[in-house]
Amino acid sequence: GFGKQSMFGGENSLVSVEFPATFEQIYRYVCNDCANLETVIFHEGLTTMHDSFNGCPKLNEIDFPASFTHFDNAYCFRSSGTNRPFDENGLRYADTAHEIVIAVDPELEGELVLPEGVRLCTYYVFRDNTKVTSAVLPSTLKLRWNLFYSSAVTAVSVDASVEREGTGTAESTLITDVFVRGGAPSWNLKDYFTGLTTIHYDAKYAVEWSAYKAAYPALTYCDDL
């Protein structure tokens, strides 16, 4: 089942809404610009959300079911939950479990650390921040299209087990250096980080990296972790 397009859009009288367990996807513009919406209830079975819940400043953190895996459009939760402060890492979450990041503090500078357990970020999550220059990503986060769009990030740290969702890229050519924790990944990181020139790794995994270097010789490799 789908949430009907534009359902509840602009309904300023709406304070809470519960979606049926039959809903597998929330369609576009659902609950956009609901100025007083505070509470949303989803049920197990929901997997995907399209361009929705934007412009809801009073929206509280939501309980997302474990079945939820995908944002399928440019914006979700843009300018929502703005009544809630950013946490100590400069992050704002959509959910109570703090697995889904919807915004980065525009004033955060230098390095951004996404904690272990974060599994999803909305599209354009860096859209309002131009001060973060490096990012440490958790092993629990899949790399998805547009993750670094409009960001100033030039260096990223990832786990060797990092996975890529689909065939999209980071949408940033500024990221030139990737620091890999652990052994060598099973795929070409340049397919995602299209501006990548240098991979940094731990020398104790030299055997694994020798095969990776042979497969992708165009990159520069530094065993300086």
Contacts in CASP RR format, 6 or more apart in sequence:
PFRMAT RR
TARGET T0000
AUTHOR 0000-0000-0000
METHOD contacts of the structure
MODEL  1
GFGKQSMFGGENSLVSVEFPATFEQIYRYVCNDCANLETVIFHEGLTTMH
DSFNGCPKLNEIDFPASFTHFDNAYCFRSSGTNRPFDENGLRYADTAHEI
VIAVDPELEGELVLPEGVRLCTYYVFRDNTKVTSAVLPSTLKLRWNLFYS
SAVTAVSVDASVEREGTGTAESTLITDVFVRGGAPSWNLKDYFTGLTTIH
YDAKYAVEWSAYKAAYPALTYCDDL
1 22 0 8 1.000
1 23 0 8 1.000
1 24 0 8 1.000
1 25 0 8 1.000
2 23 0 8 1.000
2 24 0 8 1.000
2 25 0 8 1.000
2 26 0 8 1.000
2 27 0 8 1.000
3 19 0 8 1.000
3 23 0 8 1.000
3 25 0 8 1.000
3 26 0 8 1.000
3 27 0 8 1.000
3 30 0 8 1.000
4 27 0 8 1.000
4 30 0 8 1.000
5 27 0 8 1.000
5 28 0 8 1.000
5 29 0 8 1.000
5 30 0 8 1.000
6 28 0 8 1.000
6 29 0 8 1.000
6 30 0 8 1.000
6 32 0 8 1.000
7 27 0 8 1.000
7 29 0 8 1.000
7 30 0 8 1.000
7 31 0 8 1.000
8 14 0 8 1.000
8 17 0 8 1.000
8 30 0 8 1.000
8 31 0 8 1.000
8 34 0 8 1.000
9 29 0 8 1.000
9 30 0 8 1.000
9 31 0 8 1.000
9 32 0 8 1.000
9 33 0 8 1.000
9 34 0 8 1.000
10 32 0 8 1.000
10 33 0 8 1.000
10 34 0 8 1.000
10 35 0 8 1.000
11 31 0 8 1.000
11 34 0 8 1.000
11 37 0 8 1.000
12 34 0 8 1.000
12 35 0 8 1.000
12 36 0 8 1.000
13 36 0 8 1.000
14 31 0 8 1.000
14 34 0 8 1.000
14 36 0 8 1.000
14 37 0 8 1.000
15 36 0 8 1.000
15 37 0 8 1.000
15 38 0 8 1.000
15 39 0 8 1.000
16 37 0 8 1.000
16 38 0 8 1.000
16 39 0 8 1.000
16 40 0 8 1.000
16 41 0 8 1.000
17 31 0 8 1.000
17 37 0 8 1.000
17 39 0 8 1.000
17 40 0 8 1.000
17 41 0 8 1.000
18 40 0 8 1.000
18 41 0 8 1.000
19 26 0 8 1.000
19 40 0 8 1.000
19 41 0 8 1.000
19 42 0 8 1.000
19 43 0 8 1.000
19 46 0 8 1.000
20 43 0 8 1.000
21 43 0 8 1.000
21 44 0 8 1.000
21 45 0 8 1.000
23 42 0 8 1.000
23 43 0 8 1.000
23 45 0 8 1.000
23 46 0 8 1.000
24 45 0 8 1.000
24 46 0 8 1.000
24 47 0 8 1.000
24 48 0 8 1.000
25 46 0 8 1.000
25 47 0 8 1.000
25 48 0 8 1.000
25 49 0 8 1.000
25 50 0 8 1.000
25 72 0 8 1.000
26 46 0 8 1.000
26 48 0 8 1.000
26 49 0 8 1.000
26 50 0 8 1.000
26 52 0 8 1.000
26 53 0 8 1.000
27 50 0 8 1.000
27 52 0 8 1.000
28 50 0 8 1.000
28 51 0 8 1.000
28 52 0 8 1.000
28 73 0 8 1.000
29 51 0 8 1.000
29 52 0 8 1.000
30 52 0 8 1.000
30 53 0 8 1.000
31 37 0 8 1.000
31 40 0 8 1.000
31 52 0 8 1.000
31 53 0 8 1.000
31 56 0 8 1.000
32 51 0 8 1.000
32 52 0 8 1.000
32 53 0 8 1.000
32 54 0 8 1.000
32 55 0 8 1.000
32 56 0 8 1.000
33 54 0 8 1.000
33 55 0 8 1.000
33 56 0 8 1.000
34 55 0 8 1.000
34 56 0 8 1.000
35 55 0 8 1.000
35 56 0 8 1.000
35 57 0 8 1.000
35 58 0 8 1.000
36 58 0 8 1.000
37 53 0 8 1.000
37 56 0 8 1.000
37 58 0 8 1.000
37 59 0 8 1.000
38 58 0 8 1.000
38 59 0 8 1.000
38 60 0 8 1.000
39 60 0 8 1.000
40 53 0 8 1.000
40 59 0 8 1.000
40 62 0 8 1.000
41 62 0 8 1.000
41 63 0 8 1.000
42 62 0 8 1.000
42 63 0 8 1.000
42 64 0 8 1.000
42 65 0 8 1.000
42 68 0 8 1.000
43 65 0 8 1.000
44 65 0 8 1.000
44 66 0 8 1.000
44 67 0 8 1.000
45 65 0 8 1.000
45 67 0 8 1.000
45 68 0 8 1.000
46 64 0 8 1.000
46 65 0 8 1.000
46 67 0 8 1.000
46 68 0 8 1.000
47 67 0 8 1.000
47 68 0 8 1.000
47 69 0 8 1.000
47 70 0 8 1.000
48 68 0 8 1.000
48 69 0 8 1.000
48 70 0 8 1.000
48 71 0 8 1.000
48 72 0 8 1.000
49 68 0 8 1.000
49 70 0 8 1.000
49 71 0 8 1.000
49 72 0 8 1.000
49 76 0 8 1.000
50 71 0 8 1.000
50 72 0 8 1.000
50 73 0 8 1.000
50 76 0 8 1.000
51 73 0 8 1.000
51 74 0 8 1.000
51 75 0 8 1.000
51 76 0 8 1.000
52 76 0 8 1.000
53 59 0 8 1.000
53 76 0 8 1.000
53 77 0 8 1.000
53 80 0 8 1.000
54 75 0 8 1.000
54 76 0 8 1.000
54 77 0 8 1.000
54 78 0 8 1.000
54 79 0 8 1.000
54 80 0 8 1.000
55 78 0 8 1.000
55 79 0 8 1.000
55 80 0 8 1.000
56 77 0 8 1.000
56 79 0 8 1.000
56 80 0 8 1.000
56 81 0 8 1.000
57 79 0 8 1.000
57 80 0 8 1.000
57 81 0 8 1.000
57 82 0 8 1.000
57 83 0 8 1.000
58 81 0 8 1.000
58 83 0 8 1.000
59 77 0 8 1.000
59 80 0 8 1.000
59 81 0 8 1.000
60 81 0 8 1.000
60 84 0 8 1.000
61 84 0 8 1.000
61 93 0 8 1.000
61 94 0 8 1.000
61 95 0 8 1.000
61 96 0 8 1.000
62 94 0 8 1.000
62 95 0 8 1.000
62 96 0 8 1.000
63 95 0 8 1.000
63 96 0 8 1.000
63 97 0 8 1.000
64 94 0 8 1.000
64 95 0 8 1.000
64 97 0 8 1.000
64 99 0 8 1.000
64 100 0 8 1.000
68 120 0 8 1.000
69 120 0 8 1.000
70 120 0 8 1.000
70 165 0 8 1.000
71 120 0 8 1.000
71 122 0 8 1.000
71 123 0 8 1.000
73 123 0 8 1.000
74 123 0 8 1.000
74 124 0 8 1.000
74 146 0 8 1.000
75 122 0 8 1.000
75 123 0 8 1.000
75 124 0 8 1.000
76 94 0 8 1.000
76 102 0 8 1.000
76 122 0 8 1.000
76 123 0 8 1.000
77 94 0 8 1.000
77 102 0 8 1.000
77 103 0 8 1.000
77 122 0 8 1.000
78 102 0 8 1.000
78 122 0 8 1.000
78 124 0 8 1.000
80 102 0 8 1.000
81 92 0 8 1.000
81 102 0 8 1.000
84 92 0 8 1.000
86 92 0 8 1.000
86 103 0 8 1.000
86 104 0 8 1.000
86 105 0 8 1.000
86 108 0 8 1.000
87 93 0 8 1.000
87 98 0 8 1.000
89 112 0 8 1.000
89 113 0 8 1.000
89 114 0 8 1.000
89 115 0 8 1.000
90 104 0 8 1.000
90 105 0 8 1.000
90 108 0 8 1.000
90 112 0 8 1.000
91 101 0 8 1.000
91 103 0 8 1.000
91 104 0 8 1.000
91 105 0 8 1.000
91 114 0 8 1.000
92 101 0 8 1.000
92 102 0 8 1.000
92 103 0 8 1.000
92 104 0 8 1.000
92 105 0 8 1.000
93 99 0 8 1.000
93 100 0 8 1.000
93 101 0 8 1.000
93 102 0 8 1.000
94 100 0 8 1.000
94 101 0 8 1.000
94 102 0 8 1.000
94 122 0 8 1.000
98 115 0 8 1.000
98 117 0 8 1.000
98 118 0 8 1.000
99 117 0 8 1.000
99 118 0 8 1.000
99 119 0 8 1.000
99 120 0 8 1.000
99 140 0 8 1.000
100 118 0 8 1.000
100 119 0 8 1.000
100 120 0 8 1.000
100 121 0 8 1.000
100 122 0 8 1.000
101 114 0 8 1.000
101 118 0 8 1.000
101 120 0 8 1.000
101 121 0 8 1.000
101 122 0 8 1.000
101 125 0 8 1.000
102 121 0 8 1.000
102 122 0 8 1.000
102 125 0 8 1.000
103 122 0 8 1.000
103 125 0 8 1.000
103 128 0 8 1.000
104 112 0 8 1.000
104 125 0 8 1.000
104 126 0 8 1.000
104 128 0 8 1.000
104 129 0 8 1.000
104 132 0 8 1.000
105 129 0 8 1.000
106 128 0 8 1.000
106 129 0 8 1.000
106 131 0 8 1.000
107 131 0 8 1.000
108 129 0 8 1.000
108 131 0 8 1.000
108 132 0 8 1.000
109 131 0 8 1.000
109 132 0 8 1.000
109 133 0 8 1.000
110 131 0 8 1.000
110 132 0 8 1.000
110 133 0 8 1.000
110 134 0 8 1.000
111 132 0 8 1.000
111 133 0 8 1.000
111 134 0 8 1.000
111 135 0 8 1.000
111 136 0 8 1.000
112 132 0 8 1.000
112 134 0 8 1.000
112 135 0 8 1.000
112 136 0 8 1.000
112 153 0 8 1.000
113 135 0 8 1.000
113 136 0 8 1.000
114 121 0 8 1.000
114 135 0 8 1.000
114 136 0 8 1.000
114 137 0 8 1.000
114 138 0 8 1.000
114 141 0 8 1.000
115 138 0 8 1.000
116 138 0 8 1.000
116 139 0 8 1.000
116 140 0 8 1.000
117 138 0 8 1.000
117 140 0 8 1.000
117 141 0 8 1.000
118 138 0 8 1.000
118 140 0 8 1.000
118 141 0 8 1.000
119 140 0 8 1.000
119 141 0 8 1.000
119 142 0 8 1.000
120 141 0 8 1.000
120 142 0 8 1.000
120 144 0 8 1.000
121 141 0 8 1.000
121 144 0 8 1.000
121 147 0 8 1.000
123 144 0 8 1.000
123 145 0 8 1.000
123 146 0 8 1.000
123 149 0 8 1.000
124 146 0 8 1.000
124 149 0 8 1.000
124 150 0 8 1.000
125 147 0 8 1.000
126 132 0 8 1.000
126 147 0 8 1.000
126 148 0 8 1.000
126 149 0 8 1.000
126 150 0 8 1.000
126 151 0 8 1.000
126 153 0 8 1.000
127 149 0 8 1.000
127 150 0 8 1.000
129 151 0 8 1.000
129 152 0 8 1.000
130 150 0 8 1.000
130 151 0 8 1.000
130 152 0 8 1.000
131 152 0 8 1.000
132 151 0 8 1.000
132 152 0 8 1.000
132 153 0 8 1.000
133 152 0 8 1.000
133 153 0 8 1.000
133 154 0 8 1.000
133 155 0 8 1.000
134 153 0 8 1.000
134 154 0 8 1.000
134 155 0 8 1.000
134 156 0 8 1.000
134 157 0 8 1.000
135 148 0 8 1.000
135 153 0 8 1.000
135 155 0 8 1.000
135 156 0 8 1.000
135 157 0 8 1.000
136 156 0 8 1.000
136 157 0 8 1.000
137 143 0 8 1.000
137 156 0 8 1.000
137 157 0 8 1.000
137 158 0 8 1.000
137 159 0 8 1.000
137 162 0 8 1.000
138 159 0 8 1.000
139 159 0 8 1.000
139 161 0 8 1.000
139 162 0 8 1.000
141 162 0 8 1.000
142 162 0 8 1.000
142 163 0 8 1.000
142 164 0 8 1.000
142 165 0 8 1.000
143 158 0 8 1.000
143 162 0 8 1.000
143 163 0 8 1.000
143 164 0 8 1.000
143 165 0 8 1.000
143 170 0 8 1.000
143 192 0 8 1.000
144 164 0 8 1.000
144 165 0 8 1.000
144 166 0 8 1.000
144 168 0 8 1.000
145 165 0 8 1.000
145 166 0 8 1.000
145 168 0 8 1.000
145 169 0 8 1.000
145 171 0 8 1.000
146 168 0 8 1.000
146 170 0 8 1.000
146 171 0 8 1.000
147 170 0 8 1.000
147 171 0 8 1.000
148 156 0 8 1.000
148 170 0 8 1.000
148 171 0 8 1.000
148 172 0 8 1.000
148 174 0 8 1.000
148 175 0 8 1.000
149 170 0 8 1.000
149 171 0 8 1.000
149 172 0 8 1.000
150 172 0 8 1.000
151 172 0 8 1.000
151 174 0 8 1.000
152 174 0 8 1.000
153 172 0 8 1.000
153 174 0 8 1.000
153 175 0 8 1.000
154 174 0 8 1.000
154 175 0 8 1.000
154 176 0 8 1.000
154 177 0 8 1.000
155 175 0 8 1.000
155 176 0 8 1.000
155 177 0 8 1.000
155 178 0 8 1.000
155 179 0 8 1.000
156 175 0 8 1.000
156 177 0 8 1.000
156 178 0 8 1.000
156 179 0 8 1.000
156 193 0 8 1.000
157 178 0 8 1.000
157 179 0 8 1.000
157 180 0 8 1.000
157 181 0 8 1.000
158 178 0 8 1.000
158 179 0 8 1.000
158 180 0 8 1.000
158 181 0 8 1.000
158 185 0 8 1.000
158 189 0 8 1.000
159 180 0 8 1.000
159 181 0 8 1.000
159 182 0 8 1.000
160 180 0 8 1.000
160 181 0 8 1.000
160 182 0 8 1.000
160 183 0 8 1.000
160 184 0 8 1.000
160 185 0 8 1.000
160 205 0 8 1.000
161 185 0 8 1.000
162 185 0 8 1.000
164 187 0 8 1.000
164 191 0 8 1.000
164 192 0 8 1.000
167 191 0 8 1.000
168 192 0 8 1.000
169 191 0 8 1.000
169 192 0 8 1.000
169 193 0 8 1.000
169 194 0 8 1.000
170 192 0 8 1.000
170 193 0 8 1.000
170 194 0 8 1.000
172 193 0 8 1.000
172 194 0 8 1.000
172 195 0 8 1.000
173 194 0 8 1.000
173 195 0 8 1.000
174 195 0 8 1.000
175 193 0 8 1.000
175 195 0 8 1.000
175 196 0 8 1.000
176 195 0 8 1.000
176 196 0 8 1.000
176 197 0 8 1.000
176 198 0 8 1.000
177 196 0 8 1.000
177 197 0 8 1.000
177 198 0 8 1.000
177 199 0 8 1.000
177 200 0 8 1.000
178 189 0 8 1.000
178 193 0 8 1.000
178 196 0 8 1.000
178 198 0 8 1.000
178 199 0 8 1.000
178 200 0 8 1.000
179 199 0 8 1.000
179 200 0 8 1.000
179 201 0 8 1.000
179 225 0 8 1.000
180 189 0 8 1.000
180 199 0 8 1.000
180 200 0 8 1.000
180 201 0 8 1.000
180 202 0 8 1.000
180 225 0 8 1.000
181 202 0 8 1.000
181 225 0 8 1.000
182 201 0 8 1.000
182 202 0 8 1.000
182 205 0 8 1.000
183 201 0 8 1.000
183 202 0 8 1.000
183 205 0 8 1.000
183 208 0 8 1.000
183 209 0 8 1.000
184 201 0 8 1.000
184 205 0 8 1.000
184 208 0 8 1.000
184 209 0 8 1.000
184 211 0 8 1.000
184 212 0 8 1.000
185 212 0 8 1.000
188 215 0 8 1.000
188 216 0 8 1.000
189 196 0 8 1.000
189 199 0 8 1.000
190 196 0 8 1.000
190 216 0 8 1.000
190 218 0 8 1.000
190 219 0 8 1.000
196 219 0 8 1.000
197 219 0 8 1.000
197 220 0 8 1.000
198 219 0 8 1.000
198 220 0 8 1.000
198 221 0 8 1.000
198 222 0 8 1.000
199 219 0 8 1.000
199 220 0 8 1.000
199 221 0 8 1.000
199 222 0 8 1.000
200 221 0 8 1.000
200 222 0 8 1.000
200 223 0 8 1.000
200 224 0 8 1.000
200 225 0 8 1.000
201 209 0 8 1.000
201 221 0 8 1.000
201 222 0 8 1.000
201 223 0 8 1.000
201 225 0 8 1.000
202 223 0 8 1.000
202 225 0 8 1.000
203 223 0 8 1.000
203 225 0 8 1.000
206 223 0 8 1.000
209 221 0 8 1.000
209 223 0 8 1.000
213 219 0 8 1.000
213 221 0 8 1.000
END
